[in-house]
Amino acid sequence: MNLTAAARLAVALVAGAIFGFGLSLSGMVDPARVLGFLDIASGHWDPSLIFVLGGAVLVAVPGVMIQRRMAKPALDRRFHLTEKTAIDAPLLFGSAVFGIGWGLTGFCPGPAVSALATGLLPVILFVAAMAAGMVLHDRLPARRRR
């Protein structure tokens, strides 16, 4: 492994650890808290996650502004950004499935991976189902192209 690959791996590990710690600290890994935030109609709405989402926006916006001024990232040859900008049926369908899954389970992919550290069966099942869905998503379009 060369120095650049090792540096990328180290940065990814540190960034992932900070992200996971932040998700745990904010309560995003607790499905009951997330469902309390999503359930506006019951009269028991928990607005505390608005601060988590607001904090994410406060970090992301300056990051995107800086990235747009850079020719390339520090540890890679180019930025790996989507070139697709159209709002199409697959995007809407995927967004709906994501939202329904989040609303039913209280897990979002990032917090679910962080919650794996708890070793709880519902978390393990959710992450396994999510991984299976990712594999299916990658395999089905490949079959359609053949």
N, CA and C atoms as an extended XYZ file, in Angstrom:
438
Properties=species:S:1:pos:R:3:atomname:S:1:resname:S:1:resid:I:1 pbc="F F F"
N         0.854       -1.175        0.000 N   MET     1
C         0.000        0.000        0.000 CA  MET     1
C         0.899        1.237        0.000 C   MET     1
N         0.656        2.139       -0.975 N   ASN     2
C         1.480        3.351       -1.031 CA  ASN     2
C         0.991        4.390       -0.020 C   ASN     2
N         1.737        5.464        0.093 N   LEU     3
C         1.448        6.492        1.101 CA  LEU     3
C         0.081        7.139        0.875 C   LEU     3
N        -0.255        7.429       -0.384 N   THR     4
C        -1.544        8.063       -0.662 CA  THR     4
C        -2.703        7.147       -0.280 C   THR     4
N        -2.590        5.866       -0.606 N   ALA     5
C        -3.657        4.923       -0.249 CA  ALA     5
C        -3.771        4.799        1.265 C   ALA     5
N        -2.641        4.765        1.958 N   ALA     6
C        -2.655        4.689        3.418 CA  ALA     6
C        -3.253        5.957        4.016 C   ALA     6
N        -2.921        7.113        3.447 N   ALA     7
C        -3.470        8.383        3.939 CA  ALA     7
C        -4.982        8.430        3.716 C   ALA     7
N        -5.430        7.965        2.531 N   ARG     8
C        -6.877        7.943        2.263 CA  ARG     8
C        -7.589        7.031        3.240 C   ARG     8
N        -7.000        5.877        3.502 N   LEU     9
C        -7.596        4.933        4.446 CA  LEU     9
C        -7.654        5.525        5.853 C   LEU     9
N        -6.580        6.189        6.273 N   ALA    10
C        -6.544        6.794        7.606 CA  ALA    10
C        -7.580        7.914        7.730 C   ALA    10
N        -7.675        8.753        6.701 N   VAL    11
C        -8.652        9.845        6.723 CA  VAL    11
C       -10.071        9.281        6.738 C   VAL    11
N       -10.323        8.248        5.942 N   ALA    12
C       -11.654        7.625        5.921 CA  ALA    12
C       -11.987        7.026        7.283 C   ALA    12
N       -11.026        6.382        7.914 N   LEU    13
C       -11.257        5.783        9.223 CA  LEU    13
C       -11.569        6.853       10.272 C   LEU    13
N       -10.795        7.916       10.286 N   VAL    14
C       -11.019        8.998       11.255 CA  VAL    14
C       -12.365        9.685       10.987 C   VAL    14
N       -12.649        9.977        9.715 N   ALA    15
C       -13.923       10.635        9.378 CA  ALA    15
C       -15.106        9.742        9.754 C   ALA    15
N       -15.010        8.448        9.464 N   GLY    16
C       -16.075        7.516        9.816 CA  GLY    16
C       -16.273        7.411       11.316 C   GLY    16
N       -15.171        7.401       12.060 N   ALA    17
C       -15.270        7.321       13.522 CA  ALA    17
C       -15.926        8.582       14.090 C   ALA    17
N       -15.546        9.736       13.574 N   ILE    18
C       -16.152       10.994       14.035 CA  ILE    18
C       -17.638       11.019       13.679 C   ILE    18
N       -17.966       10.588       12.465 N   PHE    19
C       -19.361       10.551       12.027 CA  PHE    19
C       -20.178        9.614       12.910 C   PHE    19
N       -19.667        8.417       13.139 N   GLY    20
C       -20.371        7.449       13.988 CA  GLY    20
C       -20.542        7.952       15.407 C   GLY    20
N       -19.496        8.579       15.960 N   PHE    21
C       -19.590        9.142       17.308 CA  PHE    21
C       -20.655       10.236       17.357 C   PHE    21
N       -20.670       11.087       16.337 N   GLY    22
C       -21.669       12.156       16.283 CA  GLY    22
C       -23.086       11.617       16.193 C   GLY    22
N       -23.271       10.566       15.399 N   LEU    23
C       -24.598        9.955       15.298 CA  LEU    23
C       -25.032        9.366       16.635 C   LEU    23
N       -24.107        8.716       17.316 N   SER    24
C       -24.430        8.140       18.624 CA  SER    24
C       -24.729        9.231       19.643 C   SER    24
N       -23.883       10.246       19.676 N   LEU    25
C       -24.048       11.341       20.626 CA  LEU    25
C       -25.365       12.089       20.418 C   LEU    25
N       -25.775       12.230       19.157 N   SER    26
C       -26.986       13.000       18.849 CA  SER    26
C       -28.278       12.221       19.065 C   SER    26
N       -28.169       10.909       19.214 N   GLY    27
C       -29.373       10.099       19.387 CA  GLY    27
C       -29.933        9.545       18.091 C   GLY    27
N       -29.243        9.766       16.981 N   MET    28
C       -29.733        9.280       15.694 CA  MET    28
C       -29.711        7.755       15.600 C   MET    28
N       -28.977        7.073       16.463 N   VAL    29
C       -28.944        5.604       16.416 CA  VAL    29
C       -30.091        4.985       17.229 C   VAL    29
N       -30.888        5.813       17.892 N   ASP    30
C       -32.020        5.334       18.682 CA  ASP    30
C       -33.291        5.421       17.836 C   ASP    30
N       -33.802        4.285       17.349 N   PRO    31
C       -34.985        4.322       16.490 CA  PRO    31
C       -36.193        4.993       17.140 C   PRO    31
N       -36.354        4.839       18.440 N   ALA    32
C       -37.501        5.459       19.120 CA  ALA    32
C       -37.416        6.979       19.029 C   ALA    32
N       -36.219        7.502       19.152 N   ARG    33
C       -36.042        8.955       19.068 CA  ARG    33
C       -36.297        9.447       17.650 C   ARG    33
N       -35.810        8.695       16.673 N   VAL    34
C       -36.019        9.072       15.275 CA  VAL    34
C       -37.502        9.000       14.929 C   VAL    34
N       -38.168        7.927       15.347 N   LEU    35
C       -39.600        7.805       15.076 CA  LEU    35
C       -40.379        8.914       15.779 C   LEU    35
N       -39.935        9.323       16.972 N   GLY    36
C       -40.557       10.438       17.666 CA  GLY    36
C       -40.419       11.739       16.891 C   GLY    36
N       -39.300       11.887       16.185 N   PHE    37
C       -39.090       13.071       15.355 CA  PHE    37
C       -39.973       13.019       14.108 C   PHE    37
N       -40.119       11.827       13.527 N   LEU    38
C       -40.890       11.692       12.289 CA  LEU    38
C       -42.398       11.721       12.525 C   LEU    38
N       -42.839       11.433       13.749 N   ASP    39
C       -44.270       11.341       14.055 CA  ASP    39
C       -44.798       12.701       14.513 C   ASP    39
N       -45.158       13.512       13.555 N   ILE    40
C       -45.627       14.870       13.850 CA  ILE    40
C       -47.074       14.866       14.347 C   ILE    40
N       -47.868       13.906       13.892 N   ALA    41
C       -49.317       13.919       14.129 CA  ALA    41
C       -49.759       13.406       15.491 C   ALA    41
N       -48.936       12.658       16.203 N   SER    42
C       -49.405       11.984       17.426 CA  SER    42
C       -49.522       12.913       18.636 C   SER    42
N       -48.933       14.068       18.560 N   GLY    43
C       -48.928       14.951       19.724 CA  GLY    43
C       -47.732       14.720       20.626 C   GLY    43
N       -46.872       13.763       20.279 N   HIS    44
C       -45.661       13.471       21.060 CA  HIS    44
C       -44.414       13.705       20.215 C   HIS    44
N       -44.463       14.737       19.382 N   TRP    45
C       -43.365       15.013       18.457 CA  TRP    45
C       -42.120       15.431       19.227 C   TRP    45
N       -40.971       14.870       18.848 N   ASP    46
C       -39.676       15.194       19.452 CA  ASP    46
C       -38.867       15.997       18.437 C   ASP    46
N       -38.812       17.332       18.574 N   PRO    47
C       -38.131       18.163       17.586 CA  PRO    47
C       -36.607       18.227       17.754 C   PRO    47
N       -36.048       17.497       18.699 N   SER    48
C       -34.623       17.648       19.004 CA  SER    48
C       -33.695       17.305       17.840 C   SER    48
N       -34.124       16.427       16.945 N   LEU    49
C       -33.245       16.062       15.830 CA  LEU    49
C       -33.132       17.162       14.779 C   LEU    49
N       -33.980       18.189       14.878 N   ILE    50
C       -33.827       19.341       13.983 CA  ILE    50
C       -32.443       19.952       14.184 C   ILE    50
N       -31.954       19.959       15.416 N   PHE    51
C       -30.632       20.520       15.691 CA  PHE    51
C       -29.535       19.661       15.065 C   PHE    51
N       -29.737       18.357       15.022 N   VAL    52
C       -28.778       17.466       14.370 CA  VAL    52
C       -28.762       17.755       12.870 C   VAL    52
N       -29.933       17.838       12.270 N   LEU    53
C       -30.020       18.113       10.839 CA  LEU    53
C       -29.482       19.508       10.510 C   LEU    53
N       -29.791       20.475       11.356 N   GLY    54
C       -29.270       21.829       11.164 CA  GLY    54
C       -27.756       21.874       11.274 C   GLY    54
N       -27.214       21.135       12.232 N   GLY    55
C       -25.757       21.062       12.368 CA  GLY    55
C       -25.114       20.437       11.147 C   GLY    55
N       -25.772       19.429       10.574 N   ALA    56
C       -25.251       18.791        9.360 CA  ALA    56
C       -25.220       19.787        8.203 C   ALA    56
N       -26.253       20.599        8.088 N   VAL    57
C       -26.293       21.598        7.026 CA  VAL    57
C       -25.200       22.653        7.249 C   VAL    57
N       -25.000       23.057        8.500 N   LEU    58
C       -23.958       24.050        8.795 CA  LEU    58
C       -22.560       23.548        8.452 C   LEU    58
N       -22.345       22.259        8.499 N   VAL    59
C       -21.055       21.683        8.128 CA  VAL    59
C       -20.984       21.453        6.621 C   VAL    59
N       -22.074       20.977        6.035 N   ALA    60
C       -22.066       20.600        4.623 CA  ALA    60
C       -21.966       21.796        3.681 C   ALA    60
N       -22.683       22.867        3.962 N   VAL    61
C       -22.707       24.008        3.044 CA  VAL    61
C       -21.310       24.609        2.848 C   VAL    61
N       -20.572       24.934        3.919 N   PRO    62
C       -19.210       25.439        3.679 CA  PRO    62
C       -18.323       24.396        2.988 C   PRO    62
N       -18.518       23.114        3.313 N   GLY    63
C       -17.735       22.069        2.659 CA  GLY    63
C       -17.969       22.030        1.162 C   GLY    63
N       -19.212       22.139        0.739 N   VAL    64
C       -19.532       22.145       -0.693 CA  VAL    64
C       -18.971       23.409       -1.346 C   VAL    64
N       -19.063       24.534       -0.671 N   MET    65
C       -18.532       25.782       -1.222 CA  MET    65
C       -17.010       25.683       -1.422 C   MET    65
N       -16.321       25.104       -0.470 N   ILE    66
C       -14.865       24.911       -0.591 CA  ILE    66
C       -14.560       23.927       -1.717 C   ILE    66
N       -15.297       22.817       -1.767 N   GLN    67
C       -15.067       21.808       -2.799 CA  GLN    67
C       -15.232       22.387       -4.196 C   GLN    67
N       -16.190       23.251       -4.393 N   ARG    68
C       -16.431       23.843       -5.722 CA  ARG    68
C       -15.286       24.732       -6.174 C   ARG    68
N       -14.494       25.230       -5.242 N   ARG    69
C       -13.355       26.080       -5.589 CA  ARG    69
C       -12.071       25.284       -5.807 C   ARG    69
N       -12.102       24.012       -5.457 N   MET    70
C       -10.907       23.175       -5.572 CA  MET    70
C       -10.853       22.499       -6.945 C   MET    70
N        -9.652       22.368       -7.490 N   ALA    71
C        -9.475       21.669       -8.763 CA  ALA    71
C        -9.592       20.166       -8.561 C   ALA    71
N        -9.084       19.670       -7.439 N   LYS    72
C        -9.148       18.248       -7.123 CA  LYS    72
C        -9.020       18.087       -5.618 C   LYS    72
N        -9.454       16.944       -5.099 N   PRO    73
C        -9.325       16.725       -3.653 CA  PRO    73
C        -7.856       16.501       -3.273 C   PRO    73
N        -7.583       16.609       -1.996 N   ALA    74
C        -6.200       16.479       -1.524 CA  ALA    74
C        -5.641       15.073       -1.710 C   ALA    74
N        -6.466       14.050       -1.594 N   LEU    75
C        -5.960       12.677       -1.623 CA  LEU    75
C        -6.498       11.839       -2.790 C   LEU    75
N        -6.901       12.487       -3.873 N   ASP    76
C        -7.366       11.747       -5.039 CA  ASP    76
C        -7.113       12.587       -6.282 C   ASP    76
N        -7.287       11.970       -7.438 N   ARG    77
C        -7.032       12.676       -8.701 CA  ARG    77
C        -8.205       13.543       -9.127 C   ARG    77
N        -9.410       13.150       -8.695 N   ARG    78
C       -10.605       13.900       -9.079 CA  ARG    78
C       -11.693       13.699       -8.033 C   ARG    78
N       -12.711       14.558       -8.089 N   PHE    79
C       -13.879       14.383       -7.249 CA  PHE    79
C       -14.778       13.325       -7.882 C   PHE    79
N       -15.379       12.504       -7.094 N   HIS    80
C       -16.285       11.462       -7.584 CA  HIS    80
C       -17.722       11.893       -7.289 C   HIS    80
N       -18.213       12.800       -8.113 N   LEU    81
C       -19.555       13.351       -7.939 CA  LEU    81
C       -20.456       12.841       -9.052 C   LEU    81
N       -21.733       12.740       -8.751 N   THR    82
C       -22.670       12.282       -9.775 CA  THR    82
C       -22.791       13.320      -10.882 C   THR    82
N       -22.935       12.827      -12.075 N   GLU    83
C       -23.147       13.726      -13.208 CA  GLU    83
C       -24.628       13.810      -13.546 C   GLU    83
N       -25.406       12.963      -12.898 N   LYS    84
C       -26.836       12.913      -13.144 CA  LYS    84
C       -27.524       14.029      -12.349 C   LYS    84
N       -28.283       14.866      -13.024 N   THR    85
C       -28.958       15.969      -12.334 CA  THR    85
C       -30.477       15.917      -12.498 C   THR    85
N       -30.970       15.021      -13.334 N   ALA    86
C       -32.414       14.947      -13.595 CA  ALA    86
C       -33.133       14.259      -12.440 C   ALA    86
N       -34.323       14.758      -12.143 N   ILE    87
C       -35.208       14.096      -11.181 CA  ILE    87
C       -36.084       13.165      -12.001 C   ILE    87
N       -35.786       11.862      -11.890 N   ASP    88
C       -36.488       10.878      -12.705 CA  ASP    88
C       -37.192        9.850      -11.820 C   ASP    88
N       -37.870        8.897      -12.462 N   ALA    89
C       -38.652        7.888      -11.737 CA  ALA    89
C       -37.788        7.054      -10.779 C   ALA    89
N       -36.599        6.563      -11.196 N   PRO    90
C       -35.795        5.786      -10.247 CA  PRO    90
C       -35.389        6.589       -9.009 C   PRO    90
N       -35.089        7.865       -9.188 N   LEU    91
C       -34.733        8.706       -8.043 CA  LEU    91
C       -35.930        8.867       -7.108 C   LEU    91
N       -37.093        9.145       -7.655 N   LEU    92
C       -38.292        9.308       -6.834 CA  LEU    92
C       -38.668        8.011       -6.133 C   LEU    92
N       -38.570        6.884       -6.847 N   PHE    93
C       -38.887        5.585       -6.254 CA  PHE    93
C       -37.909        5.258       -5.124 C   PHE    93
N       -36.625        5.459       -5.389 N   GLY    94
C       -35.616        5.187       -4.362 CA  GLY    94
C       -35.802        6.074       -3.141 C   GLY    94
N       -36.131        7.332       -3.358 N   SER    95
C       -36.371        8.249       -2.242 CA  SER    95
C       -37.574        7.815       -1.424 C   SER    95
N       -38.612        7.369       -2.111 N   ALA    96
C       -39.815        6.905       -1.414 CA  ALA    96
C       -39.514        5.651       -0.590 C   ALA    96
N       -38.784        4.705       -1.171 N   VAL    97
C       -38.430        3.485       -0.443 CA  VAL    97
C       -37.570        3.822        0.769 C   VAL    97
N       -36.612        4.726        0.587 N   PHE    98
C       -35.769        5.169        1.694 CA  PHE    98
C       -36.617        5.777        2.807 C   PHE    98
N       -37.504        6.691        2.451 N   GLY    99
C       -38.344        7.356        3.444 CA  GLY    99
C       -39.287        6.401        4.153 C   GLY    99
N       -39.863        5.480        3.411 N   ILE   100
C       -40.763        4.495        4.020 CA  ILE   100
C       -39.988        3.608        4.988 C   ILE   100
N       -38.816        3.156        4.558 N   GLY   101
C       -37.986        2.315        5.434 CA  GLY   101
C       -37.575        3.048        6.693 C   GLY   101
N       -37.203        4.312        6.556 N   TRP   102
C       -36.799        5.118        7.706 CA  TRP   102
C       -37.981        5.299        8.651 C   TRP   102
N       -39.150        5.585        8.079 N   GLY   103
C       -40.344        5.792        8.894 CA  GLY   103
C       -40.829        4.535        9.594 C   GLY   103
N       -40.679        3.384        8.949 N   LEU   104
C       -41.128        2.134        9.557 CA  LEU   104
C       -40.177        1.623       10.640 C   LEU   104
N       -38.889        1.801       10.424 N   THR   105
C       -37.899        1.199       11.325 CA  THR   105
C       -37.218        2.195       12.253 C   THR   105
N       -37.168        3.458       11.849 N   GLY   106
C       -36.434        4.443       12.630 CA  GLY   106
C       -34.941        4.421       12.357 C   GLY   106
N       -34.530        3.614       11.380 N   PHE   107
C       -33.106        3.538       11.037 CA  PHE   107
C       -32.845        4.182        9.690 C   PHE   107
N       -31.802        4.963        9.645 N   CYS   108
C       -31.232        5.508        8.432 CA  CYS   108
C       -29.933        4.716        8.230 C   CYS   108
N       -29.429        4.550        7.010 N   PRO   109
C       -28.252        3.703        6.818 CA  PRO   109
C       -27.039        4.042        7.685 C   PRO   109
N       -26.648        5.298        7.753 N   GLY   110
C       -25.478        5.662        8.560 CA  GLY   110
C       -25.648        5.329       10.035 C   GLY   110
N       -26.718        5.801       10.663 N   PRO   111
C       -26.938        5.455       12.060 CA  PRO   111
C       -27.097        3.958       12.296 C   PRO   111
N       -27.665        3.231       11.335 N   ALA   112
C       -27.817        1.786       11.508 CA  ALA   112
C       -26.461        1.110       11.573 C   ALA   112
N       -25.535        1.527       10.713 N   VAL   113
C       -24.190        0.952       10.751 CA  VAL   113
C       -23.518        1.302       12.079 C   VAL   113
N       -23.698        2.526       12.550 N   SER   114
C       -23.144        2.909       13.857 CA  SER   114
C       -23.755        2.081       14.976 C   SER   114
N       -25.051        1.791       14.863 N   ALA   115
C       -25.758        1.039       15.899 CA  ALA   115
C       -25.380       -0.439       15.909 C   ALA   115
N       -24.664       -0.908       14.880 N   LEU   116
C       -24.200       -2.298       14.891 CA  LEU   116
C       -23.366       -2.590       16.134 C   LEU   116
N       -22.712       -1.573       16.653 N   ALA   117
C       -21.882       -1.753       17.847 CA  ALA   117
C       -22.701       -2.202       19.051 C   ALA   117
N       -24.012       -1.981       19.020 N   THR   118
C       -24.861       -2.420       20.138 CA  THR   118
C       -25.070       -3.927       20.117 C   THR   118
N       -24.927       -4.541       18.934 N   GLY   119
C       -25.118       -5.982       18.815 CA  GLY   119
C       -26.562       -6.426       18.902 C   GLY   119
N       -27.498       -5.505       18.833 N   LEU   120
C       -28.920       -5.849       18.931 CA  LEU   120
C       -29.423       -6.492       17.640 C   LEU   120
N       -30.228       -7.529       17.772 N   LEU   121
C       -30.723       -8.288       16.627 CA  LEU   121
C       -31.477       -7.417       15.613 C   LEU   121
N       -32.378       -6.508       16.025 N   PRO   122
C       -33.071       -5.694       15.020 CA  PRO   122
C       -32.098       -4.859       14.172 C   PRO   122
N       -31.037       -4.384       14.788 N   VAL   123
C       -30.043       -3.597       14.049 CA  VAL   123
C       -29.332       -4.494       13.040 C   VAL   123
N       -28.926       -5.662       13.485 N   ILE   124
C       -28.214       -6.601       12.615 CA  ILE   124
C       -29.100       -7.003       11.434 C   ILE   124
N       -30.380       -7.273       11.705 N   LEU   125
C       -31.309       -7.635       10.631 CA  LEU   125
C       -31.509       -6.492        9.650 C   LEU   125
N       -31.631       -5.271       10.160 N   PHE   126
C       -31.809       -4.120        9.281 CA  PHE   126
C       -30.597       -3.939        8.372 C   PHE   126
N       -29.400       -3.984        8.949 N   VAL   127
C       -28.179       -3.791        8.153 CA  VAL   127
C       -28.020       -4.927        7.140 C   VAL   127
N       -28.350       -6.153        7.535 N   ALA   128
C       -28.269       -7.281        6.594 CA  ALA   128
C       -29.255       -7.081        5.436 C   ALA   128
N       -30.482       -6.657        5.749 N   ALA   129
C       -31.478       -6.407        4.697 CA  ALA   129
C       -31.036       -5.260        3.801 C   ALA   129
N       -30.455       -4.230        4.394 N   MET   130
C       -29.963       -3.091        3.626 CA  MET   130
C       -28.842       -3.537        2.681 C   MET   130
N       -27.910       -4.344        3.181 N   ALA   131
C       -26.807       -4.836        2.347 CA  ALA   131
C       -27.343       -5.710        1.215 C   ALA   131
N       -28.328       -6.549        1.520 N   ALA   132
C       -28.934       -7.394        0.479 CA  ALA   132
C       -29.596       -6.527       -0.588 C   ALA   132
N       -30.277       -5.487       -0.172 N   GLY   133
C       -30.899       -4.567       -1.121 CA  GLY   133
C       -29.875       -3.866       -1.992 C   GLY   133
N       -28.739       -3.509       -1.419 N   MET   134
C       -27.681       -2.860       -2.195 CA  MET   134
C       -27.114       -3.816       -3.247 C   MET   134
N       -26.910       -5.065       -2.845 N   VAL   135
C       -26.392       -6.062       -3.781 CA  VAL   135
C       -27.401       -6.292       -4.905 C   VAL   135
N       -28.686       -6.430       -4.555 N   LEU   136
C       -29.727       -6.609       -5.571 CA  LEU   136
C       -29.777       -5.415       -6.522 C   LEU   136
N       -29.672       -4.230       -5.976 N   HIS   137
C       -29.696       -3.027       -6.802 CA  HIS   137
C       -28.555       -3.035       -7.814 C   HIS   137
N       -27.388       -3.474       -7.388 N   ASP   138
C       -26.243       -3.522       -8.296 CA  ASP   138
C       -26.368       -4.637       -9.323 C   ASP   138
N       -26.970       -5.751       -8.954 N   ARG   139
C       -27.064       -6.905       -9.851 CA  ARG   139
C       -28.184       -6.758      -10.884 C   ARG   139
N       -29.326       -6.220      -10.502 N   LEU   140
C       -30.459       -6.124      -11.422 CA  LEU   140
C       -30.176       -5.243      -12.641 C   LEU   140
N       -29.643       -4.034      -12.485 N   PRO   141
C       -29.335       -3.234      -13.689 CA  PRO   141
C       -28.305       -3.911      -14.585 C   PRO   141
N       -27.366       -4.653      -14.013 N   ALA   142
C       -26.357       -5.343      -14.816 CA  ALA   142
C       -27.033       -6.404      -15.687 C   ALA   142
N       -28.031       -7.089      -15.162 N   ARG   143
C       -28.752       -8.101      -15.940 CA  ARG   143
C       -29.557       -7.448      -17.052 C   ARG   143
N       -30.156       -6.305      -16.776 N   ARG   144
C       -30.958       -5.614      -17.794 CA  ARG   144
C       -30.101       -5.127      -18.954 C   ARG   144
N       -28.845       -4.778      -18.692 N   ARG   145
C       -27.959       -4.286      -19.736 CA  ARG   145
C       -27.502       -5.389      -20.679 C   ARG   145
N       -27.489       -6.643      -20.239 N   ARG   146
C       -27.006       -7.754      -21.084 CA  ARG   146
C       -27.925       -8.084      -22.207 C   ARG   146
